[in-house]
Amino acid sequence: LRRCIMAVNYNKLWKKLIDMEMSRTEMRLKAGISTKALAKLGRNESVNIDILVKICAALNCDITDIMEIIETTEVKQ
């Protein structure tokens, strides 16, 4: 049995930080988000939209510049 699942991916955020020559810690402090939220982002886990808005404001970008929704397939046995 195959099931389609939508998942969040923050690779765009990490690439943007590299392009801006900014560390994850610098971004976290500038955006005012917690280390727990940063860890969730690092694991591609869902976070509150307020966190994403803070990051966008700190980086002066749009939400589509830092994340994307990807389709994955789960196989159940």
N, C-alpha and C positions, 0 to 999 in steps of 0.2 A: 504494500500500500504506500503510495507516494502522496505527499501533501506539500503544497506550496506555502512557504512562510515568508513574510516580509521582515527584514531585519535592518537595523540602523548601522551605518558605517561612518566613522569619523576620519577616514584617511585624508580627506580634503583639508581638515583642520590641521593635521600634523604637517602636511605639505605646505600649507599657508604659513605656519610658524617657521618652517625651515626657510621659506622664501623671504620672510620678514626678519630672519636671523634673531628670532625670539625663542627663548626656552619655554617649556611647559610651565615651569614655576613662575616665570615672568608674566606669562599670559594669565595664569591663575590669580596672581596678585593684582594685576591690572583690571581683570574682570570682577574681582571680588568673589570668587567662588571657592568652595572648600576643597581640601585635599581628597575628601571622599568623592566629591563630584568629578574631580579630575581623574581619579582612579576608575570610576565607572566609564568615563569617556575612553580611557585607555583600553578598556575591555569591550568596547563597542556595546555597552549596555544603555538602556533608555535612561534619560535624565529629564528632569522637569524643564519645561519650555522656558521658564524664567532664566535658567542657567544658560541656555543657548542664546537667549536675547542679550544677556550680560556679555557673553563672549563676542557676539556680533557688534555690540556697542564698543567694546574695548578694541576690537580689530578693525572697526569701521567697515563692516562687510555685511552681506546678506546671508541668511541661514543656508541657502543653497551653496554658498562658498565654503561652508565648514562641515556639511554632512550630506549624506544621501541615503535613500531607502533602497535596499537591494533585495532581490528575490532569491530565496534559497529553497532547496528541495529537501524535505525530511523523508527518510525512508523508515517506515514502521514495519516491524516484523511480528 
